[in-house]
Amino acid sequence: MPPNNLHFLITPEIAQAVDAHQPVVALESTVITHGLPYPENLALARDMESEIRQQGATPATIAVIEGQITIGLSDAQLEALARGAAAHKISSRDFAAAIAKRWNGGTTVAGTLVAAHAAGIGVFATGGIGGVHRDAPTDVSADLTQLSRTPVVVVCAGAKAILDLPATLEMLETLGVPVVGYQTDDFPAFYSSSSGLKASARADSPVEAAAIAHAHWSLGLESAILVAQPPPAEAALPLEAVNDAIQQALSEAQARHIRGQAVTPFLLARVSELTGGASLRTNLALLRNNARLAAHIAAELVKY
């Protein structure tokens, strides 16, 4: 348990699974509060938990509920977050304010990493990590720094396609975060199978992914292992078409002076509109796919 567990609430099911060294998969909640519209966000949250259970692991959706860092949500809490227009977006820097002010909110990749590691959870499934923003090299997500210091396997589809992917990959290298392509040598581009960039390693099975993570941490290294899985082939979008939509969305964001934490939700929503909903369908498919893979990796990791 975390050192000051007054600020944490972990469900008995998850606590027992962690104590018994059974597979547990953490899930973030900004995809519920800020990433997807209602009711798709609620259906997706339920589907990801169900997918993890079907693979024999325990899901642990993480959020802040009335100022408590909550690890494992009830269905009523999931629905309240999905409907909650006033929910905060909570990164690692925001926990103190969230606790003091008794906020409700969704945890980002960085925030979820902090909570998952504190609870002893070693695998986390998400869609895309944050990174370096296009045309704004000083706008760098806290996700990258947190990945560099949190020993958790993070299953994703690469970084969000709205970002500067080459700069993000360079930053991950600088921070010493292994980027493992799952059944690919390439770094996926979130909506698309390949960004044209190379991953630093490849794993062709959950066994290999878990072995890489175990070896990394056995050396005393403390960064996350980023396992980047392309979206399902039937849902993947052409890279050029996605980039055209992103460029238009970026221009609109700049014209409307949208900055800070508001940028990503705006761009994701606008790209969905510009692609006729195709990017949203891809997002939903890759999230379910990542939950499935994360459960398989978690089952292998607990064998060490």
ZAMIMAR-934969 format. One record per residue (C-alpha): residue number from 1; x, y, z; residue in three letters. Coordinates in pm, 1 decimal, decimal comma. Example, Ala and Ser with C-alpha at 12.3 -4.5 7.8 and 13.67 -1.06 7.14 Angstrom:
BEGIN
num	c1	c2	c3	residu
1	1230,0	-450,0	780,0	ALA .
2	1367,0	-106,0	714,0	SER .
REM end
This chain:
BEGIN
num	c1	c2	c3	residu
1	0,0	0,0	0,0	MET .
2	108,7	363,3	-47,0	PRO .
3	294,4	516,1	251,5	PRO .
4	5,7	751,1	332,4	ASN .
5	-295,1	538,6	249,2	ASN .
6	-542,8	794,1	381,8	LEU .
7	-532,5	948,2	35,5	HIS .
8	-575,4	614,4	-144,0	PHE .
9	-875,1	387,6	-166,0	LEU .
10	-811,4	47,7	-321,7	ILE .
11	-1091,4	-205,7	-358,8	THR .
12	-1056,1	-534,1	-167,4	PRO .
13	-1063,4	-731,0	-495,2	GLU .
14	-763,4	-544,7	-635,0	ILE .
15	-573,7	-541,4	-305,1	ALA .
16	-619,1	-916,9	-271,3	GLN .
17	-510,0	-978,9	-631,1	ALA .
18	-193,6	-770,5	-583,9	VAL .
19	-112,6	-940,5	-251,9	ASP .
20	-165,3	-1283,5	-409,7	ALA .
21	63,4	-1193,9	-702,3	HIS .
22	-219,0	-1233,5	-952,3	GLN .
23	-236,5	-1035,8	-1279,7	PRO .
24	-381,9	-685,9	-1245,1	VAL .
25	-406,5	-420,5	-1517,9	VAL .
26	-438,1	-50,1	-1440,3	ALA .
27	-657,3	170,7	-1659,9	LEU .
28	-653,7	548,9	-1682,1	GLU .
29	-967,5	760,2	-1664,6	SER .
30	-904,6	1078,2	-1866,6	THR .
31	-1019,7	874,3	-2165,8	VAL .
32	-1354,0	866,1	-1981,6	ILE .
33	-1360,2	1227,3	-1860,9	THR .
34	-1184,0	1409,0	-2145,2	HIS .
35	-1100,2	1170,8	-2428,3	GLY .
36	-1433,0	1042,4	-2557,3	LEU .
37	-1792,9	1167,5	-2570,1	PRO .
38	-2077,9	1016,7	-2369,1	TYR .
39	-2203,0	743,5	-2400,4	PRO .
40	-1907,7	600,5	-2597,0	GLU .
41	-1677,9	675,8	-2302,6	ASN .
42	-1886,4	470,7	-2059,7	LEU .
43	-1925,5	178,9	-2300,1	ALA .
44	-1551,4	180,4	-2362,4	LEU .
45	-1467,0	185,8	-1991,0	ALA .
46	-1692,1	-114,2	-1931,8	ARG .
47	-1559,1	-295,5	-2238,3	ASP .
48	-1194,6	-253,7	-2133,9	MET .
49	-1264,3	-388,5	-1786,8	GLU .
50	-1460,6	-678,6	-1937,1	SER .
51	-1181,3	-756,2	-2184,4	GLU .
52	-926,9	-774,5	-1902,6	ILE .
53	-1148,3	-1004,5	-1698,1	ARG .
54	-1204,3	-1233,2	-1997,2	GLN .
55	-827,0	-1279,7	-2018,1	GLN .
56	-808,8	-1383,4	-1652,5	GLY .
57	-677,4	-1058,7	-1502,7	ALA .
58	-830,0	-801,6	-1267,7	THR .
59	-898,5	-450,4	-1404,3	PRO .
60	-809,3	-148,3	-1189,5	ALA .
61	-954,6	171,9	-1332,1	THR .
62	-798,6	465,8	-1148,2	ILE .
63	-954,1	808,1	-1083,1	ALA .
64	-990,3	1070,3	-811,5	VAL .
65	-1325,7	1053,6	-635,1	ILE .
66	-1403,2	1332,1	-386,1	GLU .
67	-1034,2	1388,1	-327,0	GLY .
68	-936,6	1023,6	-284,2	GLN .
69	-708,1	846,6	-529,4	ILE .
70	-935,5	554,8	-604,7	THR .
71	-799,8	230,4	-748,3	ILE .
72	-1090,6	27,8	-878,1	GLY .
73	-1421,2	196,0	-960,2	LEU .
74	-1776,5	76,0	-921,2	SER .
75	-2006,3	89,4	-1222,2	ASP .
76	-2187,6	383,4	-1063,4	ALA .
77	-1857,1	570,0	-1028,3	GLN .
78	-1769,1	494,7	-1391,2	LEU .
79	-2101,8	635,9	-1503,9	GLU .
80	-2067,9	945,5	-1286,6	ALA .
81	-1725,0	1015,5	-1437,4	LEU .
82	-1856,3	955,8	-1789,3	ALA .
83	-2138,0	1206,1	-1736,8	ARG .
84	-1937,5	1454,0	-1527,4	GLY .
85	-1880,0	1762,9	-1738,9	ALA .
86	-1699,6	1934,4	-1447,6	ALA .
87	-1447,8	1654,6	-1389,1	ALA .
88	-1086,2	1765,3	-1360,6	HIS .
89	-796,2	1634,4	-1566,1	LYS .
90	-547,9	1513,0	-1306,2	ILE .
91	-180,4	1460,6	-1383,1	SER .
92	94,5	1379,7	-1133,1	SER .
93	131,9	1747,2	-1036,9	ARG .
94	-240,0	1781,0	-957,4	ASP .
95	-288,7	1521,8	-683,5	PHE .
96	-222,4	1759,0	-392,7	ALA .
97	-479,5	2012,0	-513,7	ALA .
98	-725,5	1733,9	-595,3	ALA .
99	-694,2	1592,1	-242,8	ILE .
100	-712,9	1929,1	-66,4	ALA .
101	-1007,7	2050,7	-273,1	LYS .
102	-1185,4	1712,9	-287,1	ARG .
103	-1199,9	1707,3	-665,9	TRP .
104	-1349,3	1444,3	-890,0	ASN .
105	-1143,2	1376,5	-1197,1	GLY .
106	-979,7	1149,5	-1447,6	GLY .
107	-613,9	1057,8	-1412,8	THR .
108	-381,2	1105,0	-1709,0	THR .
109	-110,6	857,6	-1805,1	VAL .
110	128,9	1031,4	-1562,9	ALA .
111	-125,8	1038,0	-1282,6	GLY .
112	-227,6	677,3	-1338,4	THR .
113	136,8	566,4	-1335,9	LEU .
114	188,9	722,8	-993,0	VAL .
115	-120,3	556,5	-846,7	ALA .
116	-68,3	217,5	-1012,4	ALA .
117	291,7	188,9	-893,4	HIS .
118	196,7	298,9	-542,0	ALA .
119	-62,3	19,7	-534,0	ALA .
120	184,5	-243,2	-657,4	GLY .
121	30,3	-279,8	-1005,2	ILE .
122	290,1	-358,5	-1271,6	GLY .
123	96,6	-327,6	-1599,3	VAL .
124	-109,9	-40,1	-1736,9	PHE .
125	-314,6	-21,7	-2059,4	ALA .
126	-390,7	304,9	-2235,2	THR .
127	-448,3	441,1	-2584,6	GLY .
128	-166,0	681,7	-2662,3	GLY .
129	82,6	850,9	-2431,1	ILE .
130	141,7	1225,5	-2426,6	GLY .
131	459,3	1371,1	-2566,4	GLY .
132	610,6	1672,3	-2742,6	VAL .
133	352,2	1891,1	-2916,6	HIS .
134	385,0	1989,2	-3281,5	ARG .
135	513,1	2343,6	-3338,5	ASP .
136	552,3	2382,7	-2960,7	ALA .
137	870,3	2202,5	-2853,4	PRO .
138	848,6	2342,2	-2499,1	THR .
139	501,1	2192,1	-2453,8	ASP .
140	602,4	1848,2	-2330,2	VAL .
141	364,5	1614,6	-2149,7	SER .
142	443,3	1511,9	-1793,5	ALA .
143	376,1	1157,3	-1916,1	ASP .
144	731,3	1136,8	-2050,7	LEU .
145	900,5	1234,6	-1725,4	THR .
146	678,2	1002,5	-1525,4	GLN .
147	751,9	715,2	-1763,1	LEU .
148	1122,3	768,7	-1698,2	SER .
149	1084,7	705,0	-1324,9	ARG .
150	802,3	453,9	-1283,2	THR .
151	871,4	79,9	-1330,8	PRO .
152	544,1	-24,5	-1493,9	VAL .
153	476,0	-188,2	-1831,6	VAL .
154	264,5	56,2	-2032,4	VAL .
155	76,4	-91,8	-2327,8	VAL .
156	-21,1	174,4	-2580,9	CYS .
157	-55,4	243,1	-2953,3	ALA .
158	240,4	478,8	-2943,9	GLY .
159	198,5	848,2	-2869,9	ALA .
160	-110,6	1042,3	-2969,0	LYS .
161	-90,3	1115,9	-3342,6	ALA .
162	-153,2	1487,4	-3284,3	ILE .
163	198,0	1511,3	-3134,8	LEU .
164	544,6	1552,4	-3283,5	ASP .
165	623,6	1182,3	-3298,0	LEU .
166	994,0	1205,9	-3393,3	PRO .
167	1058,4	1453,1	-3108,9	ALA .
168	859,1	1238,6	-2866,7	THR .
169	1057,0	928,2	-2958,5	LEU .
170	1384,0	1119,9	-2919,2	GLU .
171	1273,9	1238,9	-2576,0	MET .
172	1190,4	882,3	-2470,9	LEU .
173	1541,3	778,6	-2577,5	GLU .
174	1695,3	1065,4	-2380,5	THR .
175	1496,0	963,9	-2073,2	LEU .
176	1603,7	600,6	-2105,4	GLY .
177	1257,4	455,4	-2164,6	VAL .
178	1264,7	135,0	-2375,1	PRO .
179	1013,2	150,4	-2660,5	VAL .
180	917,1	-204,8	-2753,2	VAL .
181	721,6	-258,6	-3074,5	GLY .
182	472,7	-539,7	-3028,8	TYR .
183	500,5	-772,8	-3329,4	GLN .
184	650,0	-482,8	-3523,1	THR .
185	984,5	-307,8	-3562,8	ASP .
186	808,6	26,3	-3606,1	ASP .
187	668,7	283,4	-3365,9	PHE .
188	292,2	296,9	-3427,6	PRO .
189	126,1	631,3	-3497,4	ALA .
190	-183,0	574,6	-3281,3	PHE .
191	-448,5	572,7	-3557,3	TYR .
192	-200,3	427,7	-3808,2	SER .
193	10,1	112,0	-3799,9	SER .
194	343,1	286,2	-3848,4	SER .
195	487,0	631,9	-3801,3	SER .
196	785,3	547,2	-4019,9	GLY .
197	1000,5	554,2	-3706,3	LEU .
198	1169,8	258,3	-3542,9	LYS .
199	1109,8	118,9	-3195,9	ALA .
200	1416,7	44,4	-2983,0	SER .
201	1328,6	-325,6	-2948,5	ALA .
202	1067,4	-577,9	-3057,3	ARG .
203	860,0	-835,8	-2869,8	ALA .
204	656,9	-1096,2	-3054,6	ASP .
205	470,3	-1237,3	-2754,9	SER .
206	357,4	-1141,6	-2403,4	PRO .
207	630,6	-1374,7	-2275,9	VAL .
208	898,3	-1169,2	-2452,6	GLU .
209	750,7	-838,2	-2337,7	ALA .
210	746,5	-953,2	-1975,9	ALA .
211	1102,8	-1087,4	-2005,2	ALA .
212	1228,0	-751,2	-2134,3	ILE .
213	1058,8	-571,8	-1845,0	ALA .
214	1199,5	-813,9	-1587,9	HIS .
215	1552,4	-787,3	-1728,9	ALA .
216	1534,6	-405,5	-1736,0	HIS .
217	1426,7	-379,0	-1374,7	TRP .
218	1667,4	-652,0	-1263,5	SER .
219	1948,3	-415,8	-1364,6	LEU .
220	1821,9	-158,7	-1115,9	GLY .
221	1673,0	61,8	-1387,9	LEU .
222	1348,4	225,9	-1284,4	GLU .
223	1180,1	349,3	-1600,3	SER .
224	862,6	215,5	-1750,8	ALA .
225	867,1	-24,8	-2044,3	ILE .
226	657,9	116,4	-2326,4	LEU .
227	500,5	-164,8	-2527,6	VAL .
228	367,3	-6,1	-2845,3	ALA .
229	106,9	-213,6	-3028,5	GLN .
230	-32,6	-100,3	-3364,8	PRO .
231	-410,7	-59,3	-3387,3	PRO .
232	-599,1	-360,9	-3526,1	PRO .
233	-540,3	-381,9	-3901,8	ALA .
234	-909,6	-358,5	-3983,6	GLU .
235	-939,2	-31,9	-3786,1	ALA .
236	-609,3	137,7	-3879,6	ALA .
237	-621,0	458,9	-4086,3	LEU .
238	-379,9	580,0	-4358,4	PRO .
239	-112,8	802,6	-4206,6	LEU .
240	-141,8	1077,5	-4469,5	GLU .
241	-517,7	1114,5	-4426,3	ALA .
242	-480,9	1140,1	-4049,8	VAL .
243	-202,9	1398,6	-4080,3	ASN .
244	-419,0	1616,8	-4306,8	ASP .
245	-696,2	1619,3	-4045,6	ALA .
246	-446,9	1690,1	-3767,3	ILE .
247	-294,2	1985,5	-3950,2	GLN .
248	-636,7	2141,2	-3999,7	GLN .
249	-728,1	2082,5	-3634,2	ALA .
250	-398,3	2236,5	-3521,2	LEU .
251	-460,6	2546,5	-3731,3	SER .
252	-804,7	2584,5	-3577,8	GLU .
253	-668,8	2540,6	-3225,6	ALA .
254	-411,0	2813,2	-3284,0	GLN .
255	-670,4	3047,5	-3432,3	ALA .
256	-891,0	2994,7	-3126,6	ARG .
257	-596,1	3035,5	-2883,3	HIS .
258	-654,3	2694,9	-2725,9	ILE .
259	-360,4	2608,9	-2499,6	ARG .
260	-241,7	2383,5	-2218,5	GLY .
261	-446,8	2086,6	-2107,2	GLN .
262	-735,0	2193,8	-2333,0	ALA .
263	-534,7	2128,4	-2651,5	VAL .
264	-543,7	1749,1	-2659,8	THR .
265	-920,8	1704,5	-2598,9	PRO .
266	-995,2	1969,0	-2864,1	PHE .
267	-766,5	1812,9	-3124,1	LEU .
268	-893,8	1459,7	-3065,9	LEU .
269	-1255,6	1571,2	-3097,4	ALA .
270	-1187,5	1782,2	-3406,3	ARG .
271	-991,0	1505,7	-3580,5	VAL .
272	-1284,3	1272,7	-3518,0	SER .
273	-1517,0	1522,4	-3684,3	GLU .
274	-1282,8	1575,3	-3979,7	LEU .
275	-1247,5	1199,1	-4039,3	THR .
276	-1620,8	1139,2	-4021,9	GLY .
277	-1586,2	949,0	-3695,8	GLY .
278	-1326,1	707,0	-3834,1	ALA .
279	-1059,2	817,1	-3585,6	SER .
280	-1299,7	760,8	-3296,3	LEU .
281	-1371,3	407,2	-3416,9	ARG .
282	-998,7	339,7	-3440,8	THR .
283	-945,4	481,2	-3093,4	ASN .
284	-1208,4	249,9	-2945,4	LEU .
285	-1066,4	-54,1	-3125,0	ALA .
286	-707,2	5,1	-3018,4	LEU .
287	-802,9	66,6	-2657,1	LEU .
288	-978,9	-269,4	-2636,0	ARG .
289	-687,1	-434,6	-2813,0	ASN .
290	-436,9	-282,9	-2570,7	ASN .
291	-640,3	-395,2	-2269,8	ALA .
292	-630,2	-750,8	-2402,9	ARG .
293	-253,9	-748,4	-2456,0	LEU .
294	-190,6	-586,5	-2117,6	ALA .
295	-379,7	-867,8	-1944,9	ALA .
296	-164,8	-1127,1	-2122,1	HIS .
297	158,3	-945,9	-2027,3	ILE .
298	39,3	-913,2	-1666,5	ALA .
299	-17,6	-1289,5	-1654,6	ALA .
300	343,1	-1346,2	-1762,6	GLU .
301	496,7	-1079,1	-1541,8	LEU .
302	358,3	-1228,5	-1219,6	VAL .
303	557,0	-1545,6	-1290,4	LYS .
304	881,4	-1366,6	-1201,8	TYR .
REM end
